[in-house]
């Protein structure tokens, strides 16, 4: 009897000896002077990490796919990246003792700080034809020379409107502003009065006067999700408000203002309602916000049919509106192992790992661009907050502390490779492999991957063409096999080719 009591007691004592006697909060300070935590290529970058208490963590590096690049090591006075090649570099800190907690993490949980090596940004002017945008982008960020969505008429008064737009133009960016809030908002259980419509015109007129000729404006924010969307007067009121905006643009001396209406989600019925309304004849662009809640399945499974179905619905009502995505994104799973979604309602959301979110971003852009979606604004530039459970907090290309995620580097590479190229269709390579072709004079870029994932060797895409460069989604060079083939899988590769030079005297074809 006594021996049986001793054995469990010894086990408890052994467990206490192995476990920490007390848990500590680990303080971390990352010292990196590079703006936006982006470093130039050519050689490894270095930084310093101060940790208190000393020796509380180990570190290792991993790439944007989540693959470890170095083994775990004790912190040193200076930490160097494992390479100087273009790409994403995640510095992973892990507590030595499982009871200790890093900032924003649970006890024993690792924390990743993102960095990037990118080519120096080329000086660019604002390009109205650019098809890339980011919601709430930092206008001064030189690595995202894209359209931005940062302003509404509630953000800045009409007196400073032209100044704010010019400031963005000075950084090579075009702004897509939004008309929202009062007096745009209306009670759609009744018809709007003439006085209410005049109040709307009076409010918007000076903004339209200060906007560039032909500027695009969005009218309202995802109104198909509001309770008034099904009210008896919603569509007549929307038509009246749009006509008022048209009149205000003429009165402001800027009749070329182009209006955009938004539809959030992927439900056909909302597009059908819009197409049947008189409002559909008063807008210049239909914007879709195709968030695939709550599980965010792979874009290969739903995106192309969704775009095609939207166009077919518009065509059935004799409409041929350009399609834009002025807001779309995917959440990073901010609370692995715990609840993630909307705590107030208990609705769960299946977020993505950092690498999976980057692949989702690339594939959604590539498929949509091939189907002539005019512009794509990724949501969001930066996480809204650090809260772990709330899905809305975790859509950022940068985390809440400002460190880049793999999605930031993937977006930069996507823009750099495809900006100014024309979509030329897709090639079925068999076995689930597809190649999406984008072209410019003397150059083709093929974006290739396999879905469902089944890795395979890829032969040269165009007979007689020369492969100039192959990079992954983060711009990191990828080597081809000795026989000239590439090993492809579920992660996208960018294959840059050009026609082979003709031999002397050979006739041109």
C-alpha positions, 0 to 999 in steps of 0.5 A: 500500500505504501509503495503504491502511494510513493510512485504517484508522488515521485511522478509529481515531483519529477514533473515539477522538476521538469516544468518551470517554477514560474512563468515570465512575460518575455519583452522583445525589441526588434531593431531594424532601420530599414523603412517598412522592414524591406531590405535591398538585395545582393547580400544578407541584412542584419538586425538586432533583437533585445530580449528580456530576460536574456536567453529566454528565446531561440530563433530561426528563419523561414520563408514565405511558404513556411519552410525553415531556412535555418535551425533553431539557435540562441540569440546573438548580438547581431542576427543575419538573414540566411540569404540576400536573395529577393523574397520573404524572411520570417524571423521566428522567436520561440520561448526556451521555457514552455511557460513563458509568453512572447508579446501577443502570444500564448505561453510557449507559442512562437512569434514570427516577425516578417522582413523582405528583400525586394528590388529598389522601387523604381520611380513611377508616376500614377498609372490610371490603367494599373489594375492593382490596388490596396485598401487603406494603403500607406500612400508613401509606401514605395513598394506598392505603386498601386491604386489606394482606397483611403478617403471618404468625404468624411475623412477630409473636408472639401477644402483639403480634398485636392491637397489629399489627392495630390499628395497621393499622386506625388507618391505615384498612386491614384485614389478611389474615394467613397461617397458614404454616410450622411447625406448619402444614407437614406431611410428606404422605407419611404421616398427621398424628398427633394430637400434631401436630394439637394442636401446630397448634391450640395455636400458632394459638389465641392468634392467633385469640383476638386477631383481630377477629370474623369475620376472614379467614385464609389457610391455607398458601401456594401449596401446589399448587406444592410437591412434597408436593402429589401425595403420598398423604396431602396431601388427608387431611392438609389436611382434618385441618389445616383441621378443626383450625383450625376447632376452634381458632377455636371454642376461642379464642371466635372461631368466625366466623374465615373460612378461605381456600385458595390455588391458584397459576397458571391450571391447571384440574387443580389446581382440579379436585383441590381441588374433589374433596377434602373440604377444599373443604367446610372453607374459606369462600373460594377464592383464585386467584393467576392469574400468567400465566407466562411471557409475561403475555399481555393479560388480554383474552385469557385472564382471563374464560374462566379465571374462568368455567371455575373457577366451572364446575369448582366448580359441577360438584362442588356448590361455590359458593365466593366467588373472591378473587385474594389475590395477582396481579401482573406484572413490570416488565422489569428488564433490557432487552436482557439476560436476565430471568427466573430465572438459576438455571434459565435460564427467561426471563420476558417482563416489561412496560414501566412503561406496559404494566404499568399497563394490565395492572393496570387491565384485570385488575382491571376484568375480574375485578371485573366477574366478581364476584371479591371482592377483588384483592391486587396483588403487590407494594407495592415491588420486593424488590431491585435485581438486574436479571436476577431477575424476582421482584425487579420486581413493585413498585408502587414501585421498590427505591429507593421511587419510585412507578411508573405502576402505583402511580398507576394503582392509586390512580386505580382505587381512587378511581374504583371503590371502592364501585361495583357492577359492572353488566356490559360493553357491546360497542361494536363494532370491539374496543371494550368498556365496563365499567360500574360504578354508584352512585346518580346516577353511572356509571363506564365503563372503556373501551378497544379490544382488539386495539388499533385507535383509534376515536372513541367516542360518548356511552355512554348516550343522555341522560347527561351526561359529568362527567369523563374521565381516563386510567388515571393520573387525568389529565384527557382532553379530548373532541372538539368533537363530544362523542366520545372517541378511544379506543385500547389504554389504558383511559379512565375515563368518569364520567357522570350522568343528565341533569337532567330539564326542569321538569314532565317526568314521572320515568321 
